[in-house]
Amino acid sequence: MSAVSTEGRASSRADVSWARPAKAPWRTLARRALTVALLGGAAYAAYEHRSEISAASGMLSHVQAWWILAAVGAEAASMVVFA
């Protein structure tokens, strides 16, 4: 069966819309507001603890790159196993 009839109109099979229904505008606005609030809270927390963060960066100065690569590889492997 053809998706387009001989008159150039779409057949009833092609008229079915598979698109998601549009979200309510308030829902989109609420989601964006929550995202901004969470990012703002994280930025505020990072600012308040900036001395601790800078001290912690000094502790990481002796880390070897091979251990970081091994950790990333192990994490990727665990995600593949549990997927």
Stockholm file with secondary structure:
# STOCKHOLM 1.0

chainA/1-83         MSAVSTEGRASSRADVSWARPAKAPWRTLARRALTVALLGGAAYAAYEHRSEISAASGMLSHVQAWWILAAVGAEAASMVVFA
#=GR chainA/1-83 SS CCSBCTTSSBCTTTTCCCSCCCCCHHHHHHHHHHHHHHHHHHHHHHHHTHHHHHHHHHHGGGCCHHHHHHHHHHHHHHHHHHC
#=GC SS_cons        CCSBCTTSSBCTTTTCCCSCCCCCHHHHHHHHHHHHHHHHHHHHHHHHTHHHHHHHHHHGGGCCHHHHHHHHHHHHHHHHHHC
//
